[in-house]
């Protein structure tokens, strides 16, 4: 598991890049932390470059200070070193194409900032490196039946003191398709008094309104009876979802809860994540045939339509039904058995 990021371990110019991403480009802290994590791996690789023993020892590499990677150091990095780094992440760290592409994006982003925004460098060694080709995989999601099983598993968990809260959280995921970071960021003041909608803060600090259906309103109404009771009202925190410690629920706490119930519902072997509940909401809405892809884009808070189009995949059941509707499907016949005239020359 990755260690926590500390911006002070970087040189001043890299810290300035991080501040720019947050203050000017409006990136979330979580997004910038991902950039810094990938840059930290890159910097430590560079510092350990040439020492195969050190490169294969993650614990030793994790102790390498990276504040020496300053502007002068960055100026001397070559395209070949970046290629070698990408090869290293695949061979030693078993990174797939998506992870390598993200690391390359962080490197390119840093150099674009230094060249285009600060005018401190002239050459970008990563400029002409193509992003690793990602495998186009269909998104994992729960079927309608599996979604209902998951909800029933939570509703019937008599041993949990947070059953009403957890049921509400998973209901919002499965119906609204919101991101995990969006859900934990919801406050009481973000909800419409009549529970018709709520406001979430998405990627790039962009707000959007999510409209609630009957299932969400019912689940929220039940949970609010708990949330607006003692001892929750004593807290100054206006978070919608509280942990057992009377604090706003963290990303990790929500993840642990979802994993627990996926396992209890017999879905643990599917290796699903919280994000797959977002996939489920999007897929079920689209496959209902009633939701236009452009509307789905706005519901999910996507910037580009091509991001949403991943949910337009065709399920196995759709393909099976299509085969059944082929006009030739009823023309089933068994041809006569082959005959062979014995004793005749051919």
MIMAR-405120 format. One record per residue (C-alpha): y negated, z negated, x negated; residue number from 1; residue in three letters. Coordinates in nm, 2 decimals. Example, Ala and Ser with C-alpha at 12.3 -4.5 7.8 and 13.67 -1.06 7.14 Angstrom:
north:0.45 up:-0.78 east:-1.23 nuse:1 lolo:ala
north:0.11 up:-0.71 east:-1.37 nuse:2 lolo:ser
REM end
This chain:
north:0.00 up:0.00 east:0.00 nuse:1 lolo:unk
north:-0.35 up:0.08 east:-0.13 nuse:2 lolo:unk
north:-0.57 up:-0.20 east:-0.24 nuse:3 lolo:unk
north:-0.91 up:-0.26 east:-0.08 nuse:4 lolo:unk
north:-1.20 up:-0.06 east:-0.21 nuse:5 lolo:unk
north:-1.49 up:-0.23 east:-0.40 nuse:6 lolo:unk
north:-1.79 up:0.00 east:-0.44 nuse:7 lolo:unk
north:-1.91 up:-0.21 east:-0.74 nuse:8 lolo:unk
north:-1.62 up:-0.09 east:-0.95 nuse:9 lolo:unk
north:-1.77 up:0.26 east:-0.96 nuse:10 lolo:unk
north:-2.06 up:0.38 east:-1.18 nuse:11 lolo:unk
north:-2.41 up:0.39 east:-1.03 nuse:12 lolo:unk
north:-2.40 up:0.77 east:-0.97 nuse:13 lolo:unk
north:-2.08 up:0.74 east:-0.76 nuse:14 lolo:unk
north:-2.22 up:0.45 east:-0.57 nuse:15 lolo:unk
north:-2.52 up:0.67 east:-0.49 nuse:16 lolo:unk
north:-2.28 up:0.94 east:-0.36 nuse:17 lolo:unk
north:-2.12 up:0.68 east:-0.13 nuse:18 lolo:unk
north:-2.46 up:0.57 east:0.00 nuse:19 lolo:unk
north:-2.56 up:0.93 east:0.06 nuse:20 lolo:unk
north:-2.24 up:0.99 east:0.27 nuse:21 lolo:unk
north:-2.32 up:0.69 east:0.49 nuse:22 lolo:unk
north:-2.70 up:0.70 east:0.52 nuse:23 lolo:unk
north:-2.77 up:1.07 east:0.52 nuse:24 lolo:unk
north:-2.45 up:1.24 east:0.64 nuse:25 lolo:unk
north:-2.37 up:0.96 east:0.89 nuse:26 lolo:unk
north:-2.01 up:0.91 east:0.77 nuse:27 lolo:unk
north:-1.84 up:0.59 east:0.87 nuse:28 lolo:unk
north:-1.76 up:0.33 east:0.61 nuse:29 lolo:unk
north:-1.39 up:0.39 east:0.67 nuse:30 lolo:unk
north:-1.44 up:0.76 east:0.59 nuse:31 lolo:unk
north:-1.64 up:0.69 east:0.27 nuse:32 lolo:unk
north:-1.38 up:0.43 east:0.16 nuse:33 lolo:unk
north:-1.12 up:0.71 east:0.18 nuse:34 lolo:unk
north:-1.34 up:0.93 east:-0.04 nuse:35 lolo:unk
north:-1.37 up:0.65 east:-0.29 nuse:36 lolo:unk
north:-1.00 up:0.57 east:-0.29 nuse:37 lolo:unk
north:-0.92 up:0.93 east:-0.38 nuse:38 lolo:unk
north:-1.19 up:0.94 east:-0.64 nuse:39 lolo:unk
north:-1.06 up:0.61 east:-0.79 nuse:40 lolo:unk
north:-0.71 up:0.77 east:-0.82 nuse:41 lolo:unk
north:-0.87 up:1.07 east:-0.99 nuse:42 lolo:unk
north:-1.07 up:0.87 east:-1.23 nuse:43 lolo:unk
north:-0.78 up:0.65 east:-1.34 nuse:44 lolo:unk
north:-0.57 up:0.96 east:-1.39 nuse:45 lolo:unk
north:-0.84 up:1.10 east:-1.62 nuse:46 lolo:unk
north:-0.86 up:0.78 east:-1.82 nuse:47 lolo:unk
north:-0.48 up:0.77 east:-1.86 nuse:48 lolo:unk
north:-0.45 up:1.14 east:-1.92 nuse:49 lolo:unk
north:-0.22 up:1.21 east:-2.21 nuse:50 lolo:unk
north:-0.03 up:0.88 east:-2.19 nuse:51 lolo:unk
north:0.28 up:0.96 east:-1.99 nuse:52 lolo:unk
north:0.39 up:0.60 east:-2.00 nuse:53 lolo:unk
north:0.07 up:0.48 east:-1.84 nuse:54 lolo:unk
north:0.06 up:0.76 east:-1.59 nuse:55 lolo:unk
north:0.40 up:0.66 east:-1.46 nuse:56 lolo:unk
north:0.30 up:0.29 east:-1.44 nuse:57 lolo:unk
north:0.09 up:0.24 east:-1.12 nuse:58 lolo:unk
north:0.04 up:-0.13 east:-1.19 nuse:59 lolo:unk
north:-0.10 up:-0.06 east:-1.53 nuse:60 lolo:unk
north:-0.32 up:0.22 east:-1.40 nuse:61 lolo:unk
north:-0.46 up:0.00 east:-1.13 nuse:62 lolo:unk
north:-0.61 up:-0.22 east:-1.40 nuse:63 lolo:unk
north:-0.81 up:0.06 east:-1.56 nuse:64 lolo:unk
north:-1.19 up:0.01 east:-1.51 nuse:65 lolo:unk
north:-1.36 up:0.32 east:-1.38 nuse:66 lolo:unk
north:-1.73 up:0.23 east:-1.42 nuse:67 lolo:unk
north:-1.73 up:0.43 east:-1.74 nuse:68 lolo:unk
north:-1.68 up:0.75 east:-1.53 nuse:69 lolo:unk
north:-2.06 up:0.82 east:-1.52 nuse:70 lolo:unk
north:-2.26 up:1.14 east:-1.51 nuse:71 lolo:unk
north:-2.19 up:1.23 east:-1.87 nuse:72 lolo:unk
north:-1.82 up:1.18 east:-1.81 nuse:73 lolo:unk
north:-1.83 up:1.39 east:-1.49 nuse:74 lolo:unk
north:-2.01 up:1.67 east:-1.68 nuse:75 lolo:unk
north:-1.72 up:1.71 east:-1.92 nuse:76 lolo:unk
north:-1.44 up:1.73 east:-1.66 nuse:77 lolo:unk
north:-1.27 up:2.07 east:-1.65 nuse:78 lolo:unk
north:-1.10 up:2.28 east:-1.39 nuse:79 lolo:unk
north:-0.77 up:2.25 east:-1.58 nuse:80 lolo:unk
north:-0.79 up:1.87 east:-1.55 nuse:81 lolo:unk
north:-0.83 up:1.89 east:-1.18 nuse:82 lolo:unk
north:-0.53 up:2.13 east:-1.15 nuse:83 lolo:unk
north:-0.33 up:1.89 east:-1.37 nuse:84 lolo:unk
north:-0.44 up:1.60 east:-1.14 nuse:85 lolo:unk
north:-0.32 up:1.78 east:-0.83 nuse:86 lolo:unk
north:0.02 up:1.85 east:-1.00 nuse:87 lolo:unk
north:0.04 up:1.48 east:-1.10 nuse:88 lolo:unk
north:-0.02 up:1.36 east:-0.74 nuse:89 lolo:unk
north:0.26 up:1.58 east:-0.62 nuse:90 lolo:unk
north:0.51 up:1.50 east:-0.89 nuse:91 lolo:unk
north:0.44 up:1.13 east:-0.95 nuse:92 lolo:unk
north:0.29 up:1.01 east:-0.63 nuse:93 lolo:unk
north:0.49 up:1.24 east:-0.40 nuse:94 lolo:unk
north:0.17 up:1.35 east:-0.22 nuse:95 lolo:unk
north:0.21 up:1.63 east:0.03 nuse:96 lolo:unk
north:-0.03 up:1.91 east:0.08 nuse:97 lolo:unk
north:-0.25 up:1.72 east:0.32 nuse:98 lolo:unk
north:-0.30 up:1.43 east:0.08 nuse:99 lolo:unk
north:-0.37 up:1.66 east:-0.21 nuse:100 lolo:unk
north:-0.62 up:1.86 east:0.00 nuse:101 lolo:unk
north:-0.80 up:1.54 east:0.09 nuse:102 lolo:unk
north:-0.83 up:1.44 east:-0.28 nuse:103 lolo:unk
north:-0.96 up:1.78 east:-0.37 nuse:104 lolo:unk
north:-1.21 up:1.75 east:-0.09 nuse:105 lolo:unk
north:-1.34 up:1.42 east:-0.23 nuse:106 lolo:unk
north:-1.38 up:1.57 east:-0.58 nuse:107 lolo:unk
north:-1.56 up:1.88 east:-0.44 nuse:108 lolo:unk
north:-1.78 up:1.66 east:-0.23 nuse:109 lolo:unk
north:-1.89 up:1.45 east:-0.53 nuse:110 lolo:unk
north:-1.98 up:1.76 east:-0.73 nuse:111 lolo:unk
north:-2.16 up:1.93 east:-0.45 nuse:112 lolo:unk
north:-2.38 up:1.61 east:-0.42 nuse:113 lolo:unk
north:-2.45 up:1.60 east:-0.79 nuse:114 lolo:unk
north:-2.54 up:1.98 east:-0.80 nuse:115 lolo:unk
north:-2.70 up:2.06 east:-0.46 nuse:116 lolo:unk
north:-2.86 up:1.73 east:-0.36 nuse:117 lolo:unk
north:-2.94 up:1.56 east:-0.69 nuse:118 lolo:unk
north:-2.97 up:1.86 east:-0.92 nuse:119 lolo:unk
north:-2.81 up:1.67 east:-1.20 nuse:120 lolo:unk
north:-2.53 up:1.92 east:-1.29 nuse:121 lolo:unk
north:-2.51 up:2.29 east:-1.29 nuse:122 lolo:unk
north:-2.13 up:2.36 east:-1.29 nuse:123 lolo:unk
north:-1.87 up:2.26 east:-1.03 nuse:124 lolo:unk
north:-1.53 up:2.26 east:-1.19 nuse:125 lolo:unk
north:-1.36 up:2.23 east:-0.85 nuse:126 lolo:unk
north:-1.56 up:2.51 east:-0.69 nuse:127 lolo:unk
north:-1.29 up:2.79 east:-0.72 nuse:128 lolo:unk
north:-0.98 up:2.57 east:-0.66 nuse:129 lolo:unk
north:-0.82 up:2.66 east:-0.33 nuse:130 lolo:unk
north:-0.72 up:2.38 east:-0.10 nuse:131 lolo:unk
north:-0.34 up:2.32 east:-0.10 nuse:132 lolo:unk
north:-0.18 up:2.50 east:0.20 nuse:133 lolo:unk
north:-0.09 up:2.25 east:0.46 nuse:134 lolo:unk
north:0.24 up:2.27 east:0.65 nuse:135 lolo:unk
north:0.17 up:2.36 east:1.01 nuse:136 lolo:unk
north:0.37 up:2.10 east:1.20 nuse:137 lolo:unk
north:0.36 up:2.03 east:1.57 nuse:138 lolo:unk
north:0.20 up:1.69 east:1.65 nuse:139 lolo:unk
north:0.44 up:1.41 east:1.75 nuse:140 lolo:unk
north:0.38 up:1.27 east:2.09 nuse:141 lolo:unk
north:0.55 up:1.07 east:2.36 nuse:142 lolo:unk
north:0.69 up:1.24 east:2.67 nuse:143 lolo:unk
north:0.57 up:1.12 east:3.01 nuse:144 lolo:unk
north:0.89 up:0.93 east:3.06 nuse:145 lolo:unk
north:0.86 up:0.76 east:2.71 nuse:146 lolo:unk
north:0.50 up:0.67 east:2.78 nuse:147 lolo:unk
north:0.60 up:0.50 east:3.11 nuse:148 lolo:unk
north:0.88 up:0.32 east:2.93 nuse:149 lolo:unk
north:0.63 up:0.19 east:2.66 nuse:150 lolo:unk
north:0.39 up:0.06 east:2.93 nuse:151 lolo:unk
north:0.67 up:-0.11 east:3.13 nuse:152 lolo:unk
north:0.80 up:-0.27 east:2.81 nuse:153 lolo:unk
north:0.46 up:-0.43 east:2.76 nuse:154 lolo:unk
north:0.41 up:-0.53 east:3.12 nuse:155 lolo:unk
north:0.75 up:-0.70 east:3.13 nuse:156 lolo:unk
north:0.70 up:-0.90 east:2.81 nuse:157 lolo:unk
north:0.69 up:-1.25 east:2.96 nuse:158 lolo:unk
north:0.69 up:-1.41 east:2.61 nuse:159 lolo:unk
north:0.35 up:-1.26 east:2.51 nuse:160 lolo:unk
north:0.03 up:-1.46 east:2.59 nuse:161 lolo:unk
north:-0.16 up:-1.13 east:2.53 nuse:162 lolo:unk
north:0.04 up:-0.91 east:2.76 nuse:163 lolo:unk
north:-0.25 up:-0.82 east:2.98 nuse:164 lolo:unk
north:-0.47 up:-0.73 east:2.68 nuse:165 lolo:unk
north:-0.20 up:-0.52 east:2.51 nuse:166 lolo:unk
north:-0.12 up:-0.34 east:2.83 nuse:167 lolo:unk
north:-0.49 up:-0.25 east:2.87 nuse:168 lolo:unk
north:-0.51 up:-0.13 east:2.51 nuse:169 lolo:unk
north:-0.21 up:0.10 east:2.53 nuse:170 lolo:unk
north:-0.32 up:0.23 east:2.87 nuse:171 lolo:unk
north:-0.66 up:0.33 east:2.72 nuse:172 lolo:unk
north:-0.49 up:0.51 east:2.43 nuse:173 lolo:unk
north:-0.25 up:0.70 east:2.65 nuse:174 lolo:unk
north:-0.50 up:0.80 east:2.91 nuse:175 lolo:unk
north:-0.83 up:0.85 east:2.72 nuse:176 lolo:unk
north:-0.70 up:0.97 east:2.38 nuse:177 lolo:unk
north:-0.95 up:0.76 east:2.19 nuse:178 lolo:unk
north:-0.92 up:0.69 east:1.82 nuse:179 lolo:unk
north:-0.81 up:0.35 east:1.69 nuse:180 lolo:unk
north:-1.15 up:0.29 east:1.53 nuse:181 lolo:unk
north:-1.32 up:0.37 east:1.85 nuse:182 lolo:unk
north:-1.11 up:0.13 east:2.05 nuse:183 lolo:unk
north:-1.17 up:-0.17 east:1.82 nuse:184 lolo:unk
north:-1.54 up:-0.10 east:1.82 nuse:185 lolo:unk
north:-1.58 up:-0.13 east:2.20 nuse:186 lolo:unk
north:-1.80 up:-0.42 east:2.32 nuse:187 lolo:unk
north:-1.85 up:-0.55 east:2.67 nuse:188 lolo:unk
north:-2.19 up:-0.39 east:2.68 nuse:189 lolo:unk
north:-2.03 up:-0.04 east:2.63 nuse:190 lolo:unk
north:-1.87 up:-0.05 east:2.97 nuse:191 lolo:unk
north:-2.01 up:0.08 east:3.30 nuse:192 lolo:unk
north:-2.04 up:-0.22 east:3.54 nuse:193 lolo:unk
north:-1.82 up:-0.03 east:3.79 nuse:194 lolo:unk
north:-1.57 up:0.06 east:3.52 nuse:195 lolo:unk
north:-1.63 up:0.43 east:3.57 nuse:196 lolo:unk
north:-1.68 up:0.50 east:3.20 nuse:197 lolo:unk
north:-1.73 up:0.34 east:2.86 nuse:198 lolo:unk
north:-1.92 up:0.44 east:2.55 nuse:199 lolo:unk
north:-1.74 up:0.47 east:2.21 nuse:200 lolo:unk
north:-1.87 up:0.54 east:1.86 nuse:201 lolo:unk
north:-1.68 up:0.83 east:1.71 nuse:202 lolo:unk
north:-1.67 up:1.00 east:1.37 nuse:203 lolo:unk
north:-2.00 up:1.05 east:1.21 nuse:204 lolo:unk
north:-2.15 up:0.77 east:1.42 nuse:205 lolo:unk
north:-2.16 up:1.00 east:1.72 nuse:206 lolo:unk
north:-2.16 up:0.83 east:2.06 nuse:207 lolo:unk
north:-1.97 up:0.98 east:2.35 nuse:208 lolo:unk
north:-1.89 up:0.88 east:2.70 nuse:209 lolo:unk
north:-1.52 up:0.84 east:2.81 nuse:210 lolo:unk
north:-1.46 up:0.85 east:3.18 nuse:211 lolo:unk
north:-1.19 up:0.62 east:3.32 nuse:212 lolo:unk
north:-0.92 up:0.70 east:3.56 nuse:213 lolo:unk
north:-0.75 up:0.46 east:3.81 nuse:214 lolo:unk
north:-0.49 up:0.35 east:3.56 nuse:215 lolo:unk
north:-0.76 up:0.25 east:3.31 nuse:216 lolo:unk
north:-0.98 up:0.08 east:3.57 nuse:217 lolo:unk
north:-0.69 up:-0.12 east:3.70 nuse:218 lolo:unk
north:-0.58 up:-0.23 east:3.35 nuse:219 lolo:unk
north:-0.94 up:-0.32 east:3.25 nuse:220 lolo:unk
north:-1.00 up:-0.52 east:3.57 nuse:221 lolo:unk
north:-0.69 up:-0.73 east:3.51 nuse:222 lolo:unk
north:-0.78 up:-0.79 east:3.14 nuse:223 lolo:unk
north:-1.15 up:-0.87 east:3.21 nuse:224 lolo:unk
north:-1.04 up:-1.17 east:3.42 nuse:225 lolo:unk
north:-0.90 up:-1.30 east:3.09 nuse:226 lolo:unk
north:-1.17 up:-1.18 east:2.87 nuse:227 lolo:unk
north:-1.45 up:-1.33 east:3.08 nuse:228 lolo:unk
north:-1.29 up:-1.67 east:3.11 nuse:229 lolo:unk
north:-1.29 up:-1.98 east:2.89 nuse:230 lolo:unk
north:-1.27 up:-2.01 east:2.59 nuse:231 lolo:unk
north:-1.37 up:-1.64 east:2.52 nuse:232 lolo:unk
north:-1.71 up:-1.68 east:2.67 nuse:233 lolo:unk
north:-1.80 up:-1.94 east:2.41 nuse:234 lolo:unk
north:-1.79 up:-1.67 east:2.14 nuse:235 lolo:unk
north:-2.11 up:-1.49 east:2.05 nuse:236 lolo:unk
north:-1.91 up:-1.18 east:1.97 nuse:237 lolo:unk
north:-1.93 up:-0.93 east:2.26 nuse:238 lolo:unk
north:-1.61 up:-0.75 east:2.15 nuse:239 lolo:unk
north:-1.40 up:-0.62 east:2.44 nuse:240 lolo:unk
north:-1.07 up:-0.70 east:2.27 nuse:241 lolo:unk
north:-1.02 up:-1.03 east:2.09 nuse:242 lolo:unk
north:-0.74 up:-1.14 east:1.86 nuse:243 lolo:unk
north:-0.57 up:-1.48 east:1.89 nuse:244 lolo:unk
north:-0.82 up:-1.60 east:1.63 nuse:245 lolo:unk
north:-1.10 up:-1.54 east:1.88 nuse:246 lolo:unk
north:-1.24 up:-1.25 east:1.67 nuse:247 lolo:unk
north:-1.28 up:-0.88 east:1.74 nuse:248 lolo:unk
north:-0.94 up:-0.72 east:1.70 nuse:249 lolo:unk
north:-0.89 up:-0.54 east:1.37 nuse:250 lolo:unk
north:-0.73 up:-0.21 east:1.31 nuse:251 lolo:unk
north:-0.43 up:-0.37 east:1.15 nuse:252 lolo:unk
north:-0.38 up:-0.61 east:1.44 nuse:253 lolo:unk
north:-0.38 up:-0.33 east:1.70 nuse:254 lolo:unk
north:-0.14 up:-0.13 east:1.48 nuse:255 lolo:unk
north:0.10 up:-0.42 east:1.45 nuse:256 lolo:unk
north:0.10 up:-0.47 east:1.82 nuse:257 lolo:unk
north:0.17 up:-0.10 east:1.90 nuse:258 lolo:unk
north:0.45 up:-0.09 east:1.64 nuse:259 lolo:unk
north:0.61 up:-0.40 east:1.79 nuse:260 lolo:unk
north:0.62 up:-0.25 east:2.14 nuse:261 lolo:unk
north:0.73 up:0.10 east:2.02 nuse:262 lolo:unk
north:1.03 up:-0.08 east:1.86 nuse:263 lolo:unk
north:1.09 up:-0.29 east:2.17 nuse:264 lolo:unk
north:1.09 up:0.02 east:2.39 nuse:265 lolo:unk
north:1.35 up:0.19 east:2.18 nuse:266 lolo:unk
north:1.10 up:0.43 east:2.02 nuse:267 lolo:unk
north:1.08 up:0.28 east:1.68 nuse:268 lolo:unk
north:1.31 up:0.54 east:1.52 nuse:269 lolo:unk
north:1.06 up:0.81 east:1.61 nuse:270 lolo:unk
north:0.83 up:0.69 east:1.34 nuse:271 lolo:unk
north:0.53 up:0.71 east:1.57 nuse:272 lolo:unk
north:0.19 up:0.56 east:1.50 nuse:273 lolo:unk
north:-0.11 up:0.45 east:1.70 nuse:274 lolo:unk
north:-0.27 up:0.79 east:1.64 nuse:275 lolo:unk
north:0.04 up:0.95 east:1.81 nuse:276 lolo:unk
north:-0.07 up:0.78 east:2.13 nuse:277 lolo:unk
north:-0.39 up:0.99 east:2.10 nuse:278 lolo:unk
north:-0.17 up:1.30 east:2.05 nuse:279 lolo:unk
north:0.02 up:1.20 east:2.36 nuse:280 lolo:unk
north:-0.29 up:1.17 east:2.58 nuse:281 lolo:unk
north:-0.42 up:1.51 east:2.47 nuse:282 lolo:unk
north:-0.08 up:1.68 east:2.50 nuse:283 lolo:unk
north:-0.01 up:1.54 east:2.85 nuse:284 lolo:unk
north:-0.36 up:1.63 east:2.97 nuse:285 lolo:unk
north:-0.33 up:1.99 east:2.84 nuse:286 lolo:unk
north:0.03 up:2.05 east:2.96 nuse:287 lolo:unk
north:-0.06 up:1.94 east:3.31 nuse:288 lolo:unk
north:-0.23 up:2.27 east:3.34 nuse:289 lolo:unk
north:-0.54 up:2.11 east:3.49 nuse:290 lolo:unk
north:-0.75 up:2.05 east:3.17 nuse:291 lolo:unk
north:-0.93 up:2.33 east:3.00 nuse:292 lolo:unk
north:-0.91 up:2.33 east:2.62 nuse:293 lolo:unk
north:-1.30 up:2.31 east:2.59 nuse:294 lolo:unk
north:-1.30 up:2.00 east:2.82 nuse:295 lolo:unk
north:-1.03 up:1.85 east:2.61 nuse:296 lolo:unk
north:-1.24 up:1.91 east:2.30 nuse:297 lolo:unk
north:-1.52 up:1.70 east:2.44 nuse:298 lolo:unk
north:-1.28 up:1.42 east:2.57 nuse:299 lolo:unk
north:-1.14 up:1.38 east:2.22 nuse:300 lolo:unk
north:-1.47 up:1.40 east:2.04 nuse:301 lolo:unk
north:-1.38 up:1.70 east:1.82 nuse:302 lolo:unk
north:-1.66 up:1.89 east:1.64 nuse:303 lolo:unk
north:-1.47 up:2.22 east:1.64 nuse:304 lolo:unk
north:-1.25 up:2.39 east:1.90 nuse:305 lolo:unk
north:-0.99 up:2.49 east:1.64 nuse:306 lolo:unk
north:-0.92 up:2.12 east:1.58 nuse:307 lolo:unk
north:-0.83 up:2.07 east:1.95 nuse:308 lolo:unk
north:-0.61 up:2.38 east:1.95 nuse:309 lolo:unk
north:-0.33 up:2.18 east:1.78 nuse:310 lolo:unk
north:-0.26 up:2.04 east:2.13 nuse:311 lolo:unk
north:-0.20 up:2.38 east:2.28 nuse:312 lolo:unk
north:0.15 up:2.39 east:2.13 nuse:313 lolo:unk
north:0.43 up:2.48 east:2.36 nuse:314 lolo:unk
north:0.69 up:2.21 east:2.42 nuse:315 lolo:unk
north:1.07 up:2.27 east:2.40 nuse:316 lolo:unk
north:1.09 up:2.22 east:2.77 nuse:317 lolo:unk
north:0.83 up:2.49 east:2.84 nuse:318 lolo:unk
north:1.02 up:2.73 east:2.62 nuse:319 lolo:unk
north:1.35 up:2.65 east:2.79 nuse:320 lolo:unk
north:1.19 up:2.71 east:3.13 nuse:321 lolo:unk
north:1.05 up:3.04 east:3.01 nuse:322 lolo:unk
north:1.40 up:3.15 east:2.91 nuse:323 lolo:unk
north:1.53 up:3.07 east:3.26 nuse:324 lolo:unk
north:1.25 up:3.28 east:3.42 nuse:325 lolo:unk
north:1.34 up:3.59 east:3.23 nuse:326 lolo:unk
north:1.45 up:3.85 east:3.49 nuse:327 lolo:unk
north:1.76 up:3.92 east:3.30 nuse:328 lolo:unk
north:1.87 up:3.55 east:3.31 nuse:329 lolo:unk
north:2.08 up:3.62 east:3.62 nuse:330 lolo:unk
north:2.25 up:3.93 east:3.48 nuse:331 lolo:unk
north:2.53 up:3.74 east:3.34 nuse:332 lolo:unk
north:2.86 up:3.92 east:3.29 nuse:333 lolo:unk
north:3.16 up:3.92 east:3.06 nuse:334 lolo:unk
north:3.24 up:4.25 east:2.90 nuse:335 lolo:unk
north:3.60 up:4.37 east:2.92 nuse:336 lolo:unk
north:3.81 up:4.27 east:2.62 nuse:337 lolo:unk
north:3.83 up:4.51 east:2.34 nuse:338 lolo:unk
north:4.15 up:4.72 east:2.34 nuse:339 lolo:unk
north:4.33 up:4.87 east:2.05 nuse:340 lolo:unk
north:4.58 up:5.16 east:2.07 nuse:341 lolo:unk
north:4.86 up:5.06 east:1.85 nuse:342 lolo:unk
north:5.04 up:5.32 east:1.64 nuse:343 lolo:unk
north:4.78 up:5.59 east:1.67 nuse:344 lolo:unk
north:4.61 up:5.74 east:1.38 nuse:345 lolo:unk
north:4.23 up:5.72 east:1.38 nuse:346 lolo:unk
REM end
